[in-house]
Amino acid sequence: MSTATMTHADAHGHHDHHEATGWKKYIWSLDHKIIGLQYLFSSLAFLFIGGALALLLRWQLAFPSTQVMPDGNVGNPLSLPFINPQFYNALFTMHATVMVFLVVMPVLIGAFGNYLIPLKIGAGDMAFPLINELSYWVWLASGFIMLAGFFVAGGAAAAGWTGYAPLSSVGAYNGARIGQSLWATGLFINGLASIMGAFNYITTIVNMRAPGMGFFRLPLAVWALFITAFLLLLAVPVLSAAGAMLVLDLNFGTNFFNPAKGGQPLLWQHLFWFFGHPEVYIMILPAMGMVSDILSVNSRKPVFGYRAMVYAMIAIGFLGFIVWGHHMFVSGMNLVLSAAFGVSTMVIAVPSAIKTFNWLGTIWGGSIRFNTAMLNALAFVAMFVIGGFSGIFMASTPVNIFVHHTYFIVAHFHYVLFGGSIFAVFAAIYFWYPKMFGRMMNETLGKIHFALTFIFFNLCFFPMHNVGLGGMMRRIADPTVYEHLRALQPINQFITLSAIGLGFSQIVFLVNFFRSLRHGVPAGRNPWEATTLEWTVDSPPGHGNFATTPTVYRGAYDYSVPGHGKDYIMQNEPTEPDHPAGSPSRLRPAPVG
Amino acid sequence: MSKFCRFFRRGVLGAMLAWASTGWAEMRETGVWWLPRNVSHFGHEIDFMIYVILWLTGITGALVFGAMIYFIVKYRHRAGVGAIHSHGNNTLEVVWTTIPVFIFLALAIYGNEMWGRMRMEKAPADALQVAVVGEQFGWNVRYPGPDGKLGKMDSRKIGKDNPFGIDANDPDGKDDFTTYNDLVFPVNRPVQLHLGSKDVIHAFYVPEFRLYQDMVPGRVYDFVWFKADSVGSFQLACNQLCGQGHYKMFGKLAVVPDSDYLAWVKGKAPLTAASPNSSAETTAVANR
């Protein structure tokens, strides 16, 4: 901890920069808070683009433009004629690409990572502010490059977000060579942005913690982002490399992935999933961390089993790198290898179970405040549990081969990514909005938004389990061509209606978000009565965050400590000598520095 | 199933049916909310496994959600009632780490054992040999002739005009016959598949067989076999995105009594020496 103090003082010299003013403040600012907000606004914009793509593809599934009607006419009367099968393939490919690379990753890691890390560890800014801003613009460029596919000959990439070769790597097979190349280029550039962000986060957390802020006094949100940064740093370069190889295959005559010319399609799958499975945890760990904090604050209780939570996340980080093969059971894999991947896949469920039990432990015995942030955090836990359960079906190899490419898995990852990550994002927005903008969001609108989202989410995604078990394949442009799926069509239409409801419920959120910027109740420094360092400064915090570097005297979760007047103690509140022993003393060693 | 659930489902379904712009004449043999019919011998084991996991997650889910709802109600904020101060409990951590470890390991071992059997168990010697090769966007199917032997497939020879990668001089292949998007299997007789692909990855998927196998181009998959234990007509679907026409890449698949199968075979003309295969050899080589 003394090294942290020294390096912190040391770091001060070179990361200081002046506050940008005027328009420049919002376009090219080196302030981590502005960069965080840039990420927040851009990724929310992409969220609506990705959502619109989802609604279009849902519409096609309910009312296919290719459906042969009983009277012999082609095209459901309600269908949108411009959705042909190729465009449908582009829709789901780009929906997933946008949601993964332009929404969930940047909003969790770019927006909240940037905004919260320096504030929570008591630093003035990130270690490398210039690289930080650069990473934002590079990321944004990658988004425009990928979406540009919609406006080129052949249309956008249409080989699925997993881009399996050789469909993705041979223009004659996918019919969208330019769009596919833009997609692969976008992935490559997107990866560069992630790498820049990741080493910045790691350097910042290792070197710039305030005096007294030992690793085991870090809030779990910071721990989660710290571990996520390592995952990014190790996994994303592999994807970037694969993206570059794909561009070469598509345009420059190489044949890494084309078996007709001596290439190996499974190479793509290994590279993609070596990135792809850690990616799953990259998209959920920061959400887990933030939800842990929100549950604790609003239960007025310390996080249950803080260290177990940290170790569980570290375990997920390690195991996340040795489970990628479970995506490839169906490709025909050596039995020893599939057994190893099967076991590691089951074992990685254990830390997730530990975390769930600890979240329950956190609300147990609490004094729970049901504000909108808390409701979304609780929904996160519930939906994550359901997503975890359906994951167990997938981890069982024999069951996996039956359900792997059906709507069951679509239900599964939407429960984890929307039910999990997006509910956590909503929780985080409602929770940190007062810090970001100095005003509270409207609680009534917030609760209406939560209720509508929660209900429509479940109506939309739960029946997908059923149609999946019923044998409905994913990625088919028209289920009505299959005899065994025709009877499921009413359910598909029901899902589509629910998806539309889910999409339009978000208008309530937008209204609340933008209305509250001007009309929200002023928040003050610490509206939630939380303990961590970001709540010790003004809302929004000024340039440089802290007038003087705070000193940390205790862990991040001193709620309801017996013998105190109020039910929370700020992390920078000095320990009183006659402080009653409320918790194990090892959790609160004497301050250093 | 509670009364309410049934009522709800019927209500929703009824409303949807009424609202849907067309009537759906075809009804499934099984309900629309659950697994389709199961006609394959391994399929029953897979279904059993699904039910094991369903019970396990169902019971765990009831406990977790029960606890969650109980805590949410019991520990809601009330004036004058503070929260307990607790940082956790190491005994509990050990308990709820150990129990899932054993459950998940048991599931993994059970699943791997079943998977191993499904993959390692050799098809019986009398199994009908059928080759199926996917292409954008249809299924090439090859049946053995009277000798009961398929020509040997060589993944390196699979090409534009030689979908099965068969050596033109292979005597076993001379009497084979082929179909396109049309499969007929005799009931209660094991069928061994030889799967391949001409272009991109396709997948052999028949939900009623609980059977899914990727067909990565450049290899031939010989380990898939099954035995259909009742007759019916099904569809073979491609279940790995393979391009624009992926959604309609399906074939007819019928499981019929032995006599019907023999009658069907009789109607098929064997390939002759002048079949496309012989001329295809050179093309395939040139393609490489």
Interface residues (C-beta under 8 A of the other chain):
Chain A: F63 T66 M69 P70 N76 P77 L78 P85 Q86 Y88 N89 A158 A159 G160 Y164 P166 L167 V170 Y173 N174 G175 P259 A260 K261 Q264 P265 L266 S299 R300 K301 P302 V303 F304 G305 Y306 R307 A308 F329 V330 S331 G332 L335 S338 A339 G342 V343 T345 M346 V347 A349 V350 A353 I354 T356 F357 N358 L360 G361 I363 W364 G365 G366 S367 I368 R369 F370 L378 V381 A382 V385 I386 F389 I392 F393 A395 S396 T397 P398 V399 I401 F402 H404 H405 T406 N466 L469 G470 G471 M473 R475 I476 A477 D478 V481 Y482 E483 H484 R486 A487 L488 Q489 P490 I491 Q493 F494 Y557 Y559 S560 V561 P562 D567 G582 S583 P584 L587
Chain B: V12 L13 M16 L17 W19 A20 S21 T22 G23 W24 A25 E26 M27 R28 V32 W33 W34 L35 P36 F42 E45 I46 M49 I50 I53 L56 T57 T60 G61 V64 F65 A67 M68 F71 I72 Y75 R76 H77 R78 V81 G82 A83 I84 H85 S86 H87 G88 N89 L92 E93 W96 T97 P100 V101 F104 L105 L107 A108 I109 Y110 G111 N112 M114 W115 G116 M118 R119 M120 Q136 D199 V200 I201 A203 Y205 P207 E208 R210 L211 Y212 Q213 D214 V216 P217 G218 R219 Y221 F223 F234 Q235 A237 N239 Q240 L241 C242 G243 Q244 G245 H246 Y247 K248 F250 N287 R288
